[in-house]
């Protein structure tokens, strides 16, 4: 039996191309994880850029009992009333000590699942999350910051922060690899240093 960590990536229609690449590739290539694409009904979904992705699995908790972590990738479809209900999956991964993350509108799925009730978190802005989920539990724990936040194995980030989302998520999944991940964070930061 493999002891490789398995990370599920939830994609729905109109998913954001830029929000998962750095996380998925780094987890697999550098840290030896397995990445699994999850889509509702194992359907094929199309990204904002028009790339099509078919899920390896659906989004039910039962078919994903082997996941040690799950990342919910943003899409404007998370903002609609009939957005996929993935709360059972997120709650199951969290209950067994796994890492749950959401970036951009993917944070709405975490809020709907009640994962922000006692945790500091962020998203695309306080006004934005209030407009989409005005009564979510934990809104007093919201922090309006431009980078990812991790609190008790729950990672949240605005859509403009895929690098810190990747870094915070990987640090939560691989706490034993902090030296490598500190180097990873420093490497990403170099992009923003003046010439």
Residue frames relative to the residue before (quaternion, step in Angstrom):
aa qw qx qy qz dx dy dz
X 1.0000 0.0000 0.0000 0.0000 0.00 0.00 0.00
X 0.4472 -0.7117 0.4849 0.2416 3.56 -0.92 0.97
X 0.2556 -0.7553 0.5789 0.1703 3.56 -1.07 0.71
X 0.3474 0.7375 -0.4970 0.2973 3.57 1.27 0.38
X 0.4490 -0.6701 0.5149 0.2902 3.57 -1.00 0.80
X 0.2188 -0.7752 0.5848 0.0958 3.54 -1.03 0.87
X 0.0955 -0.8025 0.5889 -0.0010 3.55 -0.72 1.17
X 0.2325 -0.7626 0.5903 0.1260 3.56 -0.86 1.01
X 0.1618 -0.7586 0.6258 0.0814 3.56 -1.06 0.84
X 0.2251 -0.7894 0.5602 0.1108 3.58 -0.58 1.16
X 0.0361 -0.7825 0.6207 -0.0332 3.54 -0.76 1.18
X 0.0226 -0.7601 0.6483 0.0391 3.56 -1.03 0.79
X 0.7440 -0.3961 0.2763 0.4618 3.56 -1.28 0.20
X 0.8339 0.1671 -0.1760 0.4957 3.56 -1.09 0.93
X 0.2319 0.8001 -0.5221 0.1829 3.60 1.11 0.66
X 0.5189 -0.6636 0.4655 0.2715 3.54 -1.21 0.68
X 0.4434 -0.7465 0.4430 0.2234 3.55 -0.52 1.25
X 0.7348 0.4764 -0.2385 0.4197 3.59 0.90 -0.89
X 0.6308 0.6210 -0.3175 0.3402 3.59 1.18 -0.34
X 0.7801 0.3619 -0.1861 0.4753 3.63 1.09 -0.37
X 0.5257 0.7024 -0.3930 0.2754 3.60 1.10 -0.59
X 0.6875 0.4773 -0.2830 0.4684 3.55 0.82 -0.98
X 0.6550 0.5068 -0.3048 0.4702 3.58 0.97 -0.84
X 0.7052 0.4739 -0.2832 0.4448 3.59 0.70 -1.04
X 0.6946 0.4769 -0.2881 0.4552 3.58 0.79 -0.98
X 0.6631 0.5023 -0.3115 0.4594 3.60 0.94 -0.83
X 0.6427 0.5293 -0.3240 0.4493 3.58 0.97 -0.85
X 0.7163 0.4422 -0.2507 0.4780 3.58 0.91 -0.90
X 0.7511 0.4363 -0.2307 0.4385 3.57 0.65 -1.16
X 0.7915 0.3393 -0.1697 0.4792 3.60 0.77 -0.99
X 0.8091 0.3078 -0.1343 0.4823 3.56 0.98 -0.80
X 0.4963 -0.7239 0.3868 0.2828 3.58 1.26 0.13
X 0.3900 0.7138 -0.4925 0.3097 3.60 1.13 0.56
X 0.3645 -0.6512 0.6000 0.2883 3.54 -1.37 0.11
X 0.2031 -0.7685 0.5972 0.1072 3.58 -0.95 0.91
X 0.0938 -0.7897 0.6063 0.0085 3.55 -0.95 0.97
X 0.3034 -0.7488 0.5636 0.1720 3.59 -0.80 1.03
X 0.1041 -0.7901 0.6039 0.0186 3.56 -0.80 1.09
X 0.0619 0.7758 -0.6261 0.0472 3.57 -0.90 0.96
X 0.5946 -0.5635 0.4141 0.3967 3.61 -1.07 0.59
X 0.8496 0.0757 -0.0800 0.5157 3.57 -0.78 1.02
X 0.4598 -0.6824 0.4263 0.3757 3.59 1.28 0.31
X 0.3095 0.7764 -0.4889 0.2497 3.55 1.12 0.70
X 0.4921 -0.5968 0.5295 0.3483 3.52 -1.36 0.11
X 0.0942 -0.7908 0.6044 0.0207 3.55 -0.87 1.01
X 0.3248 -0.7475 0.5550 0.1666 3.54 -1.22 0.57
X 0.4216 -0.7172 0.5025 0.2351 3.57 -0.95 0.94
X 0.7054 -0.4174 0.3501 0.4534 3.55 -1.33 0.07
X 0.7108 0.4489 -0.2513 0.4797 3.60 1.01 -0.81
X 0.5935 -0.6060 0.3553 0.3929 3.59 1.25 -0.11
X 0.4731 0.6525 -0.4576 0.3754 3.59 1.24 0.21
X 0.2893 -0.7712 0.5477 0.1466 3.56 -0.96 0.91
X 0.0473 -0.7822 0.6211 -0.0147 3.54 -1.04 0.89
X 0.1957 -0.7567 0.6140 0.1098 3.53 -0.96 0.94
X 0.4765 -0.6916 0.4637 0.2822 3.55 -0.89 0.88
X 0.4536 -0.6358 0.5502 0.2954 3.53 -1.25 0.56
X 0.7774 0.0575 0.0200 0.6260 3.54 1.23 -0.73
X 0.5453 -0.5635 0.4956 0.3735 3.50 -1.38 0.06
X 0.5957 -0.6049 0.4182 0.3229 3.56 -1.30 -0.22
X 0.4130 0.7103 -0.4879 0.2946 3.60 1.13 0.33
X 0.5918 -0.5758 0.4324 0.3623 3.55 -1.20 0.57
X 0.6472 0.5661 -0.3204 0.3975 3.59 0.95 -0.89
X 0.7395 0.4124 -0.2476 0.4709 3.60 0.87 -0.86
X 0.7223 0.3951 -0.2322 0.5180 3.58 1.30 -0.05
X 0.2255 0.8192 -0.4954 0.1809 3.56 1.14 0.67
X 0.6715 0.5040 -0.2984 0.4540 3.60 1.21 -0.34
X 0.5044 0.6623 -0.4293 0.3503 3.61 1.23 -0.03
X 0.2703 -0.7506 0.5826 0.1553 3.53 -1.05 0.85
X 0.7852 0.0687 -0.0308 0.6147 3.56 1.30 -0.25
X 0.0726 -0.7764 0.6238 0.0527 3.54 -1.26 0.47
X 0.1405 -0.7763 0.6125 0.0503 3.56 -1.00 0.95
X 0.2228 -0.7729 0.5845 0.1067 3.56 -0.75 1.09
X 0.2441 -0.7976 0.5424 0.1004 3.55 -0.51 1.26
X 0.5508 -0.6718 0.4017 0.2897 3.55 -0.95 0.92
X 0.0992 0.7316 -0.6704 0.0742 3.50 -1.37 0.57
X 0.5255 -0.6244 0.4566 0.3542 3.59 -1.03 0.64
X 0.5606 0.6146 -0.3840 0.4005 3.61 1.22 -0.27
X 0.5465 0.5906 -0.4135 0.4260 3.62 1.21 -0.22
X 0.6463 0.5516 -0.3206 0.4186 3.60 1.18 -0.44
X 0.6201 0.5698 -0.3523 0.4083 3.62 1.17 -0.31
X 0.6579 -0.5544 0.3502 0.3703 3.54 -1.20 0.62
X 0.7619 0.3478 -0.2038 0.5070 3.61 1.00 -0.72
X 0.1742 0.7863 -0.5617 0.1893 3.59 1.05 0.78
X 0.6131 -0.5581 0.3913 0.3994 3.60 -1.07 0.59
X 0.3364 -0.7218 0.5701 0.2019 3.56 -1.03 0.84
X 0.0410 0.8131 -0.5765 0.0692 3.55 -0.31 1.25
X 0.2717 0.7978 -0.4976 0.2050 3.58 1.26 0.32
X 0.6566 0.5062 -0.3543 0.4325 3.67 0.80 -0.78
X 0.6336 0.5209 -0.3294 0.4677 3.61 1.01 -0.75
X 0.6960 0.4775 -0.2848 0.4544 3.59 0.78 -1.01
X 0.6601 0.5045 -0.3039 0.4662 3.57 0.96 -0.83
X 0.6491 0.5205 -0.3208 0.4525 3.60 1.00 -0.80
X 0.6530 0.4942 -0.3181 0.4777 3.59 0.92 -0.87
X 0.6669 0.5012 -0.2999 0.4626 3.59 0.92 -0.87
X 0.6590 0.5336 -0.3104 0.4298 3.59 0.95 -0.87
X 0.7219 0.4013 -0.2612 0.4996 3.60 1.05 -0.58
X 0.6443 -0.5703 0.3076 0.4062 3.59 1.24 0.42
X 0.4559 0.6916 -0.4450 0.3403 3.57 1.24 0.29
X 0.5185 -0.6120 0.5032 0.3216 3.52 -1.36 0.15
X 0.0849 -0.7701 0.6315 0.0301 3.56 -1.00 0.90
X 0.0162 0.8160 -0.5762 0.0436 3.56 -0.81 1.00
X 0.0433 -0.7741 0.6305 0.0359 3.51 -1.26 0.52
X 0.1201 -0.7809 0.6108 0.0515 3.53 -1.03 0.85
X 0.8307 0.1223 -0.1312 0.5270 3.54 -1.13 0.80
X 0.8263 -0.1373 0.1072 0.5356 3.62 -0.83 -0.87
X 0.4981 0.6417 -0.4275 0.3966 3.60 1.23 -0.17
X 0.5552 0.6045 -0.3909 0.4165 3.59 1.22 -0.40
X 0.5678 0.5989 -0.3872 0.4110 3.59 1.15 -0.49
X 0.6177 0.5352 -0.3443 0.4621 3.59 1.07 -0.70
X 0.6444 0.5044 -0.3188 0.4782 3.60 1.05 -0.74
X 0.6441 0.5126 -0.3218 0.4678 3.59 0.98 -0.82
X 0.6556 0.5085 -0.3142 0.4615 3.60 0.94 -0.86
X 0.6751 0.4878 -0.2842 0.4749 3.59 1.11 -0.65
X 0.5161 -0.6750 0.3946 0.3497 3.59 1.28 -0.04
X 0.4318 0.7443 -0.4342 0.2665 3.59 1.23 0.19
X 0.6649 0.4863 -0.3095 0.4750 3.60 1.24 -0.24
X 0.3802 0.7745 -0.4533 0.2240 3.57 1.26 -0.13
X 0.8144 0.1438 -0.0582 0.5592 3.60 0.96 -0.85
X 0.6572 0.5228 -0.2984 0.4536 3.59 1.25 0.20
X 0.4944 -0.6039 0.5380 0.3185 3.52 -1.19 0.69
X 0.0803 0.8040 -0.5796 0.1057 3.57 -0.93 0.90
X 0.1841 -0.7530 0.6165 0.1380 3.53 -1.37 0.13
X 0.0792 -0.7660 0.6352 0.0595 3.54 -1.36 0.03
X 0.7773 -0.3478 0.2570 0.4569 3.58 -1.14 -0.66
X 0.7582 -0.2730 0.1616 0.5697 3.59 1.21 0.36
X 0.5841 -0.6047 0.4128 0.3503 3.55 -1.07 0.75
X 0.6568 0.5000 -0.3177 0.4665 3.59 0.93 -0.82
X 0.6511 0.5359 -0.3204 0.4315 3.58 0.96 -0.86
X 0.6995 0.4460 -0.2915 0.4762 3.60 0.77 -0.94
X 0.6279 0.5325 -0.3386 0.4556 3.62 1.05 -0.67
X 0.6315 0.5318 -0.3291 0.4584 3.59 1.04 -0.75
X 0.7425 0.4284 -0.2205 0.4654 3.57 0.99 -0.84
X 0.7893 0.0457 -0.0111 0.6123 3.60 1.13 -0.70
X 0.1042 -0.8643 0.4871 0.0698 3.59 0.47 1.13
X 0.7760 0.3436 -0.1858 0.4953 3.61 1.07 -0.55
X 0.3195 0.7665 -0.5183 0.2043 3.60 1.10 0.40
X 0.5014 -0.6612 0.4763 0.2905 3.52 -1.10 0.75
X 0.7642 0.3439 -0.2769 0.4701 3.55 -0.86 1.02
X 0.3560 0.7640 -0.4903 0.2217 3.60 1.20 0.09
X 0.5974 0.5656 -0.3648 0.4361 3.62 1.17 -0.47
X 0.6512 0.5085 -0.3069 0.4724 3.61 1.27 -0.27
X 0.4470 0.7092 -0.4405 0.3211 3.58 1.30 0.03
X 0.0964 -0.7643 0.6358 0.0484 3.57 -1.08 0.81
X 0.2958 -0.7677 0.5478 0.1519 3.57 -0.73 1.08
X 0.2589 0.7596 -0.5386 0.2565 3.56 0.20 1.34
X 0.4830 -0.7029 0.4473 0.2692 3.62 -1.12 0.59
X 0.6871 0.4334 -0.2669 0.5185 3.61 1.24 0.27
X 0.6514 -0.5263 0.3835 0.3893 3.56 -1.31 0.26
X 0.1829 -0.7411 0.6377 0.1032 3.52 -1.30 0.60
X 0.0892 -0.7597 0.6403 0.0696 3.57 -1.09 0.75
X 0.0782 0.7730 -0.6242 0.0820 3.55 -0.84 1.04
X 0.8464 -0.1167 0.0370 0.5182 3.56 -0.61 1.19
X 0.7285 -0.4774 0.2128 0.4430 3.55 0.80 1.16
X 0.5972 0.4824 -0.3937 0.5056 3.60 1.21 0.52
X 0.1290 -0.8093 0.5731 0.0038 3.55 -0.62 1.24
X 0.0100 0.7877 -0.6153 0.0301 3.56 -0.94 0.93
X 0.0308 0.8040 -0.5917 0.0500 3.56 -1.13 0.66
X 0.4850 -0.6002 0.5307 0.3506 3.55 -1.23 0.45
X 0.6459 -0.5563 0.3652 0.3742 3.57 -1.21 0.44
X 0.6371 0.5336 -0.3170 0.4571 3.57 1.26 -0.35
X 0.7051 0.4745 -0.2428 0.4677 3.60 1.28 0.00
X 0.1165 0.8326 -0.5378 0.0635 3.64 0.76 0.87
X 0.6298 0.5389 -0.3562 0.4314 3.62 1.06 -0.55
X 0.7049 0.4175 -0.2857 0.4972 3.61 0.85 -0.84
X 0.5629 0.5620 -0.3934 0.4610 3.61 1.17 -0.46
X 0.6582 0.5002 -0.3077 0.4711 3.59 0.89 -0.94
X 0.6781 0.5060 -0.2943 0.4444 3.57 0.86 -0.97
X 0.6951 0.4665 -0.2851 0.4668 3.61 0.79 -0.98
X 0.6437 0.5222 -0.3195 0.4592 3.58 0.99 -0.83
X 0.6825 0.4823 -0.2899 0.4663 3.59 0.86 -0.95
X 0.6296 0.5267 -0.3362 0.4616 3.60 1.02 -0.72
X 0.6624 0.4956 -0.3078 0.4699 3.59 1.04 -0.72
X 0.6937 0.4679 -0.2715 0.4755 3.59 1.02 -0.81
X 0.8013 0.2147 -0.0756 0.5533 3.57 1.02 -0.84
X 0.0094 -0.8413 0.5404 0.0049 3.63 0.55 1.05
X 0.6310 0.5419 -0.3272 0.4485 3.58 1.22 -0.39
X 0.6813 0.4609 -0.2709 0.5001 3.60 1.30 -0.09
X 0.2068 0.8438 -0.4815 0.1158 3.59 1.16 0.52
X 0.6152 0.5414 -0.3720 0.4359 3.61 0.97 -0.67
X 0.6729 0.4827 -0.2899 0.4799 3.58 0.89 -0.92
X 0.6971 0.4791 -0.2785 0.4549 3.58 0.95 -0.86
X 0.5758 0.5411 -0.3771 0.4832 3.60 1.17 -0.45
X 0.6343 0.5121 -0.3092 0.4896 3.56 1.06 -0.78
X 0.6205 0.5425 -0.3251 0.4637 3.58 1.03 -0.83
X 0.6684 0.4976 -0.2982 0.4655 3.59 0.87 -0.96
X 0.6553 0.5032 -0.3113 0.4696 3.60 0.94 -0.85
X 0.6278 0.5345 -0.3306 0.4591 3.59 1.01 -0.78
X 0.6664 0.4902 -0.3013 0.4741 3.60 0.95 -0.86
X 0.6525 0.5362 -0.3159 0.4323 3.60 1.00 -0.80
X 0.5698 0.6224 -0.3826 0.3763 3.60 1.09 -0.62
X 0.5676 0.6148 -0.3822 0.3922 3.59 1.09 -0.60
X 0.7559 0.4031 -0.1965 0.4769 3.56 1.07 -0.77
X 0.5069 0.6253 -0.4391 0.3990 3.59 1.25 0.18
X 0.5300 -0.6436 0.4416 0.3315 3.59 -0.95 0.85
X 0.6705 -0.5674 0.3435 0.3323 3.53 -1.11 0.90
